[in-house]
């Protein structure tokens, strides 16, 4: 059996379950989305409602190649909510919106296939 190897892929290092639990991945609903042309890569500014306890957070997401801001409103997405805020151009991004690269390298958002309560944690 032959498996293709991607030479650009990073090696996969084993981590403990406690390490995984340190990364707080939550579901939120996009309540605002607008183009962010000042970013180095095609991006959209998002405001995401993570519900009581976490609240509304801002994110700069490199998703402009596949998504129209107006069509994102009301969509649930996953994000890491416990990384420190990061300066992205002129804005502070408070959460890391999660996605996967498609075959052309464009980011596809990571989201549940059914609606779940905002703030639900990945486990």
N, C-alpha and C positions, 0 to 999 in steps of 0.2 A: 504494500500500500504506500503510495507516494502522497505526501502532503506538501502543498505549496508553502514556501517560506517568504515572508515579507521582510526584506533586509532593513527596511526603515522602522519596523515595529520595535518597540521597547521590550526588553526581556520582562517576563512576568515573574515577579518576586512574591513568594507566599507571605501573607500577613495573618495575624491572629484575628479572631472574631472581635476581640476588644478593640483592635485598631479600626475595623470596619465601623463599629458603633460610634467612633469619634466623629465620623463624617455624618452630619445631620442633613439628610436629603428629605425635603418636604414637597408637598403638592400645593400649588397656588393657582389662582385664576387671574389671568391678565385683564386688568381694568383700563389700562391706557397703553397705547403703542404709537410711536412716531419715528420717522426716519432719523438716523443719526449720521449725517454725512461727514461730520468732523472726525469720526473714528477712522483709524488706519485701514481696517477691513470693513466691507459692507455690513453695517450693523443697524439695529433697531433699538431705541430706548423703550424699555418696558417698565410699567408699574404693575406689581403683582401682589394680589391680596392673599396672604397666607393665613387669614383668620385670626381669631382671638389668640393672644399670647405672642405672636410674631408680628402681626399687622401687615401693613403695606410696605413693600421694599422695592427699590429701583434696581434695574439691571441693564447693562449694555450687552446685547446678544448678537453674535455674528451670524444672523439668519436672514439678512436682507436679500440674498440671492434666490431664496425659495419662498419667502413669505411677504405678503402685503400687510402693512400695519393694521389697516381697517379690518382685515379678516382674522386677526389674532384676538380681538376683544371677546372675552367670555371663554376663551380656551384655557383648559387646565394644562399646566406644565410642571416639570420637576426641576428643583434647584437646590444647590447646597446653600444652607442658610447660616452656617457657622464659620465661614471663612472671613477674615478681616476685610472691611471695605477696601476697594481698589480704585484708584484714579484711572479713568479711561477717557482720554481727551479732556473735555471740560467738565465731565460729570463724575460723580462718585458712584460706582457700581457696588451695591450692598450685598448681592447674592450672585452665585454663579449658575446661570441657566444651563441646563444639561441637554446635550444632543449628541448625535452620531453623524459621522461623515458618510455621505452617499458615495456612489461609485465615481462621482466627479469632484468629490471633496467639499461639497456644500453641506452645511449643517442642517440636519433633520431633528426637530425637537423631540425630546423624550417625554412621554406623557402616558397616563393610565388609559386603558381602553374602555373604562367606564368611569362615570363621575364619582368622585370620592370627596369627603369633606376637606375643605381647605385646611392646611396645616397637618394633614395626615403624613406620618413618617414612613419612609421606606424601610422595610426590614426583611 
